[in-house]
Amino acid sequence: MNSPPGRIIFITGTDTGSGKTLLTALLLVHLRGSGLDVLAMKPFCSGDKADIALLQSLQPGEISDDLMNPFFFRGPVAPLVAARKQNRIISFQAALQAVEEVSIRCDYLLVEGIGGVLVPLGPGYNVLDLIHRLGCVVIVAARNKIGVINQSLLTMRALNQAGLRQVGLVLMGTEIDDASSTSNHLVLRELLAPIEVVPIPFLGLQVPGLGCAAERSCQKLKNRLRVLDTLIFSSCSLDRKPS
């Protein structure tokens, strides 16, 4: 993989349902709204195609669904398991090539992962292996609720042990706050410093039909999303930055 450092921004999560798709959508709208040449893709997807439809609605007609999501499985299980049920093998090289094919079409590529960093994708490799090989900026989405401190620290430890330093954490709000919701971001900022920890409030948005709503929400969250600009562009070899 010969992409410039920082050209690929990988959005992973602490778990399934952590808010990766919504965060990817917000970042896509935010960066494109700054006049940048940005695309999004989700190489692996299991269960249904709602995530794919959402992201494609924000970049209509720019890349095909097959390029945006080359590996889809109907079973809502880890890609390695789903592929075996279909007698398919998705090699590490095939996964890398799929990302590269889209990355050469834009200046910046948002890659949404699946599940958490240790989800197995194919024989002998997982999400973390893909991230490491791509050498990209990593943004972790985590649900702001009880247990997120432990999940976030475990995820960050795995990324750190893999040698990844350009990492940020976004706490995605939930519909009902619990006793930890107001303190999680403060504790994680303390424990993970100098890693950026950005809280995003609950937006009341569902993935289906999210396009226009994501654009409106992005305006409200502009200052919070701009905190991530420094992470995204400080390690990027391209000169273009958001205005």
PyMOL commands that set and color helices and strands:
alter all, ss='L'
color gray80, all
select helices_A, chain A and resi 20-33+50-57+65-68+79-85+92-103+127-134+148-161+184-192+211-220+222-234
alter helices_A, ss='H'
color red, helices_A
select strands_A, chain A and resi 8-13+38-41+44-46+71-73+108-116+120-122+125-126+137-143+167-172+196-200
alter strands_A, ss='S'
color yellow, strands_A
deselect
rebuild
show_as cartoon
